Each structure stands twice: as structure tokens, then as C-alpha cells.
């Protein structure tokens, strides 16, 4: 491991603390001026700048100096206000939208000769960074340094990060100022409204006096509640009683019974006065009947209109009524029939059409024309006939219904499809009746598209759920089945992409209603990498929001993912589709994308269809998540079983030789017939037994440590510890194991490394690393190093053994994990996991470098003093 890494880490932490301080100060600034002052006082020191200045774009094309520290304003007097065409670092930063880095005074003057007029009193390097928010440049942050310097990439990244924080704070301050301005405007508006209200009250009083003198019946209602504030004497005569003061709109419309000219009663919101009041509608000469208190009726011609203030708001409504009972008595019966018919024809609830005996449609309402996709001009020139609306397969059923019409005069309602003007089809419920007075047939049609589409969607989702639920594992074949179902029921084609562990998208399924296009679709629809810069597909995947392309053409195809160039086209020239892209997500985790395309003659997808796509995505995501959990549970059970088998084997391994040694010692003792057993033989057996007991104790201690870790804590007892002494003691304890494995261990501890750590846990770390090296060292030398590295204690254990494959390095510190088979190398798979936990608890780090066939190097770095002097919680996972 490089010696510069701790230094880099400390420098990174120092910069993060500086950035946190800048951010904290910026969050307290409320106005642009305060923000600019904080920037020059905090951002410059945060980046070790000698001086700092802020230029803002207060008007288009002009930069103005607003704050500076470290220099006098007199020194920058020529550039306190500059236009963007002047060649300066600040203007270049705005025009280019990129920082300008100048590493010396010579570089400044070479690139910007005009700055020779500036008294550059320092050596010095400059940096000008644009303050940019969402593509808009608000100004420039300029930093001056008191010496020449280069700008490393990490320095530039940190400077950009600080400038972005400053720009965002500046934008917030602008928004806050704007909000304050809007509040003040709102207060002024309320005051003006109150003045208008008082003026309206005065005008209302004057109006009441005038209305009492009019010959027509007048009723005045006030907005917004519809309270009747005045009714003149003529109104009382028409109603048969006086109009009570403060009569509410509800009391007026419910207590009074009014009727339309066709006899229908007025609903509360249909009264002309109410319409004028609530809708601002102007009613002229509307005829209505009113039921008086004595049971008699009178016909009225009613005009109503809103009274608006200067801003166009409805503040009141007035109704003028004239009794026209006698004049309308004879006309009423003739008008009623025509009114009923016209109401129905004008209704948007259903399509109505009149057809002659040859099938020519000569009159139809807008609902019918919209449903079949023809214009009124096409109908009037004779282009609209039932023969073109009925599809070929429905001709026979049409003849049967025509015979029914001739025999009975009516056709009972039935379902069928009609061919629209653009060639698409629409499901309808239709029926007909002969109209003898007109010598024609009246047909009605009701659009069944929404109902059929909803039924199809429900059937599709139910079938898809059944397919996904047939197995606990969701294979590509299962996803292909779902895509096939989608392409024949709710879409023209379907593509399902899944996120791979490597960060890209994998084509899991592709289906098209035209089977010849399936291979081209699978190859041509883009599968961008998660590392790409962007594009609609990745944006949808990352945001979780669906996409809808309602006008999707062949030329649109490459734009859904920048950088992806399809080698072949799936769509035909001039073909237009609608494409819906819905992310698959589970617990804020991106799983993939499902894409549904609808091409003619299928109805294009609209915003209302997004719920179908999201429901499908939800079911797919749930199935994929369930499959993942099932596989993880199987892996956990398998890992548990493997661990129990290995643990039983490992615990049994030291017991077997221990038992054999003790049995042998007993046989020796019994064979001597009471004579003393040689001390040397007893000691040899005891040493062998002690070795096996240590192995057994180590295994038990590992299991106990794992149990403690599972509960979330592993206590530490801190004291002054010599890391080199610990390494020597562990080597002495493992001397027999060293001899047995044939490895030669070299300890390099040329300096004394002492810190405040837990001695027993540190012994455990050294023991685990050395045991690991002896196990995999293949009898070759092992090098142990103890040293100080940038005020950090470093322990390194390097072997020249089998090494670790790259794909296994990320998991060797996990619980029960191994890089090799337990059949060839024993152990519970806990040593490195416990080591990682102990090192983390001591505030340190552990890293591994390895090459297959050339050994591995484990490096532990510990701070001189552990942060927590008591005990430290160990809850992290590697």
C-alpha cells in the first residue's frame, strides 16, 4: 500500500471539514449580498487562496464586482464592471462555462495582456470558476494565490465543489428575495381588494335604489354564496310573495320550482341567476316556468348576467324576468318535441346519426363523427356510409340486423366494431329505429373502447400474474412469456431489460406481434450501460418515473439512448408508434425497464395507459424481488449447512489427535506396571495435547466472537501495547505450526511501534493473519513488517503462496467466506471476518493486495490512539 494514502485521506478529510464550514456559513446567509460576503470570507480560505472576489451577472453581458477580500477595491478599479467581450479570466469563465486555471503570473500576462495594468503583488496563480446552477451562470468566483502553483485534479475537483455550493447558496438567496417581494405584492393586493370591496358595497346600495324603479322584475344576488340581497316589487308580484332579505341561493333554488321549456325541472345549478353567478354566464331571454305558492304556473323570459369588478371577477349577478305566459302558451307544445330531440342530438353521451335507405349518413352529431373519425365536411359531401364503417367480417351480421329493422322497425342493441376514418377500429354498442316522419333510420352508438381496454388490461395482468406465480424463480423464459402476452393483448411489441451486476442492462425478453420483427427488435432497442452519461432510458431507470413517447418514429429510435447506434431499423419508414417505458423498481432499487410500444392499427398509448404499464412493472418487480429473496434464502440455508458441516469437522479435528494422545499415554502408564513414565514422553504428549487444545480454544473463541458481533458489540480493553512485541509473541506461539508448514517467517520491526490498543484483540489479529499466511503460503517464506507510516501504525503480512483471485477479494472479509474450497483448506471462514471487525473497532483499516500464484499481502493500519477509550460498537459489515 502506498505511503501517500493516509496523507491523501487526511487531506480529503480536511477539505471535507472546510467544505462543511463553508456550507454551514452559506446556509445562514439570506440575501445575495450576505451570500457574496460569506463566499469571499470563507470560500477563499477554504481553498488556501490569498484573495477572493465575486463577480455577478447583474445584467445581460455585464459582470460587476460585488465583494472581495485580500486586495483593495482600488487595485481592481478598471475591472469592477466589465462586459463579456473583454478578454479576462472572469469573462472567459462565463463564456466557456468552465473554470480558468492560471498557474503563474507569467501565464496570466501571456494569456491576458490587459491584466498587466493590475498591480500583481504576488507570485501568483489565479483561478476563475463560474457560479453555475442548472446550466445558468450567475457569476464568477475568482481566487488569487500568493505563489505559483499547479492545480492537481483533486484541487480542481474541490474548487468546483466549493463553487457549486456557492452558486446554489446564491440561487437560494435570489429565490428568497423573490419570495419576499411576492409576499409584499400579495399584501398590497389584499389592501387593494379591500378597497374594491368597500367601493362595491357603495355601488350596490346605489344599484338597489335604481332597480326598485325598473318596470321589469329584478333579482340581485351577491357572490360568492349567492345570497339574494334585493328583489323589487315586480319580482314579488311574479313569485306571488315578497322576496325575503338575505335569501340564500339554496333557499331560492329549492323553495322555488322552475321548469325548462320542455318541462324538465331546473336543478339548483341550472337557474339563470346561479349560472351567471357561478359560471359568469350571460343568459339572454331564456324561457322558463315557475311554480307559484298558490300552485299556478307562469312562463318567464329570463335574462341574467354577471356583475364584474375592474379585474373581471364576478362579484354579483342580476336576473331580469318578464311574464310571457300568454305568448308562449300556444307555442309550448310544438317547441317541446323539438327541444327534446335537439338536447339528445347535442348530447355528448352517445353518437347519433340519421341514415337513408341506401346507407348514406346525412346527419350526425359531433359525438358520432368524433367516434368514427370523420369530419362534418366529409359527411356533407356524401363520403360517410355504413358500408365503409362496417368491417368485412361484420357484413353478414349487418344484413341480419337490417332485416330485423325492416320487420320490427327497431334493432336491439348489440356489440360490434366500426372502422374509423384512419383505418383503426373502435368497439361500440349500437342500435337503431326507423323514423317515419323523416323517412330515415336513427342509429345510436356508444364507445366501448375504455371498457374493452380495461377488460383486456385486467385479463392481461391476471394472466401475467399467473405466469409469474408459476415458479419461485423468474427465468428469461418466464419473462419472454409475459412479453409475448403483452405483444398480443395490450401492445404491438414489448421489451424487458434487467439490470446486471456489472451495471448495465441485459435484454431478458423481446416480443413483437409481427414475429419477423422480433430478432430486429431484440438487437435494435438500446441497452445503455449504467455508466453512460444519460439519456431518457437511464433517466427513467434512475428516477423511477415512467416515460411516454406519443409520437415515436424511426428517427426517434437512436435518441432514446445517446451513444447507441442501432445497426438496423425495426420500424418502417413513416410508421408512427407510441412507446411507454416503465422502470422496474423494488425498495428504491432499480431492477430494469419494461417497454411497451403501440403501432397502428392499435390505439396509441396515452397518459391514461401509464397505470397499466406501472401495474405490470410492479408485478414484474415483485416477482423478481421474490425470486431474489428465494435464491438468497436458499444460499443462506446452503451456507448454514456448509458452515455446520465445516464447524463440526473443524471442532472434531483437534479432538481426535487429543483423544489418541491421551489414550496412548494411558496405555503407556498401564504398560509400565506402576513404574514412573519417562518425563520426556509425558511432556511430548502434553505439548501435543496443548497444541490441539489451543486449536480447539481458537475455534470456540471465533464462534464466541461471532456471537458477540451478532449482538452488535465486542468490548475493547485499551492499554499501551508494543505492536512488535505482540508480533514476536505470536510468532513464538506459532513456532510449531511454522515448522510443520515448512514456511520461513521473517519479522521486520526496526522501530518501536507503541499505541493505545486492546492487546488481546491485537494478538488475535496477528494470529489470524499469520495463520492465514501459513495455511496458504505453500511452504514459501512469509514476511511480517511492523513500522510507522505517516503517524499510523502499519502491520503487513506477506506470503508467496497461492494468492487470491480478483473475483474473491471483495468477499474474503465476509462471515463464513473463503476464496478456496474448505475441502482442501480447513477453517470456519471466520478469521478474516473477525480481524476486519477488530481493526475497524480500533479505528483502523485492513486491505489486501494479491496476485494468483504470487501470494498475498494483508496490510493493517491503526491510529496511535483508538478514538473510544471505553468499548467500541462493532456493527459494520465489510
Secondary structure by P-SEA (a helix, b strand, c coil): cccaaaaaaaaaaaaaaaaaaaaaaaaacccaaaaaaaaaacccccccccbbbbbbcccccbbbbcccccccccccccccccccccccaaaaaaaacbbbbbccaaaaaaaccccccccccccbbbbbbbbcccccccbbbbbbbcbbbbbcaaaaaaaaaaaaaaaaaaaaaaaaaaaaaaaaaaaaaaaaaaaaaaaaaaaaaaaaaaaaacccbbbbbcccccccccccaaaaaaacccccccccaaaaaaabbbbccccccccccccaaaaaaccccccccccccccccccbbbbbbbbbbbbbcccccccbbbbbbbbcccccccaaaaaaaaaaaaaaaacccbbbbbbccccccccccaaaaaaacccaaaaaaccccccccccccaaaaaaaaaaaaaaccccccccccccccccbbbbbbbbbbbbccccbbbbbbbbaaaaaaaaaaaaaaaaaaaaaaccccccaaaaaaaaaaaaaccccbbbbbbbcccccccccccccccccaaaaaacccccccccccccaaaaaaaacbbbbbcccccccccccccccccccccccccbbbbbbbbbbbccccccbbbbbbbccccccccccaaaaaaaaaaaaaaaaaaaaaaaaaaaaaaaaaaaaaaaaaaaaaaaaaaaaaaaaaaaaaaaaccccccaaaaaaaaaaaaaaaaaaaaaaaaaaaaaaaaacbbbbbbccccaaaaaaaaaaaaaaaaaaacbbbbbbccbbbbccccaaaaaaaaaaaaaaaaacccccbbbbbbbccccbbbbbbbbcccccccccccccccccccccccccccccccaaaaaaaaaaaacbbbbbbbccccbbbbbbbbcccccccccccccccc
